[in-house]
Amino acid sequence: MGERAVNGGLSVTDTGVGMDAATLKHATEPFFTTKGPGKGTGLGLPMVHGLAEQFGGRFELSSRIGEGTIAEIWLPAGDDIAKPEPVRSPARAQERFYEPLVVLAVDDDPLILTNTTAMLEDLGHTAIAASSGRMALEFLRSADTVDLVVTDQVMPDMTGAELAKVIRAEWPKLPIILATGFAETPSGRVALPRLSKPFTQEDLAEKITSLHSQAGKKGRLLRLRNDENPKI
């Protein structure tokens, strides 16, 4: 794989198996992937594509079977860069009603996990990252305080719904948001607030604000406090 700067952009080239025309056509669609379960989310390229468009640029893919793939991202140069319009988040508008939260974000995709934690921190919360359900449980069992868990659904070894089941058993009052691109999870799983992937910072803020509204108690979420849980 190689990369080089191009006029106003960056080009990344690999010498892998390449993509046929049908695969290339759908490559930047959210959740489209040729990988098996737990191997990929199909969100990497759509996120790059969306980022380029957000700044007034474009993202281009070209590929041939047996020859590899070329990915190019083009952005305006200098003073021509289009600045994204500021979005007034519902959480920002209502944050005077509650204090910032400690949020545990769980996702096996490092790009999505990094993006989620960045969104949470930009909203004024403290974000803790866990790349698996087991890592999330290890953190919860040793943490002083956690206010909210935001977890992906499709993860290897332990799904988001399976993680939620364990959390509900050990910390029944800890709020959980399930981030998923699927309309339904397998039957028999615990009912959870859903956040549809791919989601924006505003989507995330709205879901957190909604949980605060439902929780009552002056907008405070019920939180996990290990110093109040002798069994831990």
N, C-alpha and C positions, 0 to 999 in steps of 0.2 A: 504494500500500500504506500502511496506517496501523496504529497500535497504541495501545491505551489500557489503563489499569489497570482491572480489574474486581474485585468483592468477593472478595479472597483469590486473585486470579489475574491473568493477562495475556491480552489478546485481540489477535490480529493479523488484519487484514482486507486482502484484495486485490480488485481489480476485473478479474481475468483471465478466462480462458475458462471457469473452473469445472470441476466434475467431475460426471459422471452418477452415478446410484445404484450401479451395478456397480463403477465405479472407486473411489468413496468407501468402499465396503464393504471393499476390500482395501488402502486407502491406507497403513495403519499396519502391514502385514505386511512382514517383512524381505524385501528384494530385489524387492518389487513396484514396478515403475516403468513409466511410459508413454513414457519417453525411450529413444532409440536407444543402441546400444553406445558406451561411452565418454562418454556424456552424463549419466549418473546411476547411482547404485548401488542406490537404493531402501532406503537405510538411515537417511536423515535423520529422517523422521517416526517410524519405529520406535524410534530412540534417544531422541527427545523423549518418546514414549509411555512407554518404560521408565524414564526419569528421573523422570517425574511419579509413576509407581506406586511407585518406590523410596522416595520421600519421603512416601508416603501420600496422594498427590493423584490427579488424573486429567487426561487429555488428550482434548479433544473437537474434532471436525471437522464443519463443516456447509458444504455447497456446492450450487450450482445452475448448470447450464449457462448460460453467458452472463451470469451475475451475480457470479461470483467465489467466493471461499472465505473462511471465518472459522475460524481456529484458536484454541482457548482452552486455556490450561494453568492448572489450579487446584491450589493447594497449601495445606495447613493453615497457619493463622496463629499467630504467637506461640509460646507454650509447648506448643501442640498438635502441633507439627511432629514427625513420626515420624522418629527417627534410624535410619539404616540399621544393621543388625547388622554388627559388625566381622567380616570374613572373614580367616581365617588362611591366608595364601597358602603353598602348598608351597615356593615360592622363598624366602619369608621363613624358613621352618623350616630350610632347607638352606643359607642364604647364608653360614654360617660355613665352608662347604667351598670357597667361591670368592670372588674379589673382584668388585666391581661391574663391569659391562661398558659398553663404548661401543657403542651400537646405532644403526644407520642404519635409520630407518623410512621407507618409500616408499609413497605413496598419492596419487592425483590428487584425491581428495575432501578438501577442507580440514577438514571437520568430523571425519571419521574419522581423518585424520592428526593433528589436534590431540589427539583422544581417545587415540590409540595412544601418542603421545609422553608424554602426562600419565600414562598407566598405567605406562610404563617408568620414568619418573622417580620415581613413587611407590614402585616396587619397588627403588629405590636405584641404578638405572642412569643413565648419561648418554645422552640421546636426541638424535639429529640428524634433522631432518625434510627430506625431499626430495619434491617434488610430481610428479616424473616419473622415468622410468628414466634419461633422459639427465642429469638433474640429479644423480641418485644416482652415476652413473659419474664425473661431473666431481668430485664430492666424494671418492670413493674414490681417484681418481688424484692427489689432492693431500693426502689425510689422512695424519696421522702414524700413527694407530692406529684400527682398527675391529675389534670382536670378533664382530659378528653383524649380518646384514641381515634385516629383516622387511619383505617387500614384498607389495603387493596384486597380484592377477593381472590383472584387467580394467582396463587403462589405455590411453589413446590413444597412438599412435605406437610404443610399446614395452610389451609385456605383461610381467608379472612373470616368466614363464617365459623370455622372450627376454632380459630383464635378467639372470636367473640364468645363462643360457648364456654371456653375455659375462663375468660375474664368475668363473665356473668356469674359463674360458679364461685369464684374467689372474691370478686369485688362487684357485687350485684348493682351498686349504685353508680358505677363508673360509666359515663356516656361513651358510646361508640358510634362512629360514622363509617359505613361500608362504601368504599369507592369502587365502582364496577361499571363496566361497559355492557353488561348483560341485564336484560329486563328482569330476570328471575334467577334466584339461586336454587339449588336442589331442595326439595320439600323436606320438612322436618327440621329446618334450621331456625335459629332464633331470629325474630323479627327485629330489623335494625333500620335506622334512618339511612337513606341511600343518597349518594353523591355520584351522578353520572359522569363517567370518563369519556372523552377528555374534559376536564373542568377548568374554568378560569378562576382567578383570584376572587372575582365577584361572586361566583357560584359557591366557592368555599366559605366566603364571609357570610353569605345569606344562610347557608346551612348551619353554621355556628350560631348566628344570631337567632335562628329559628329554635335551636335547642335551648338557648337562654330563655327565650320567651315561654317555651313549654315548661321549663324547670321552675319558673316562678321564683319565690324567695328573693325578690328584688333583682331578678335576672341572673342570680348566681347558679352555676351548675353544681351538682353534687360531685364531690371530688374524692379520689382515692388518697387516703392519708395512712401510710404504713404505721405511723406512731399511734394510730387509733385502731389498728388491726393486730391484736396480740397473736393471732394464729400465724402471722407471716414472720 
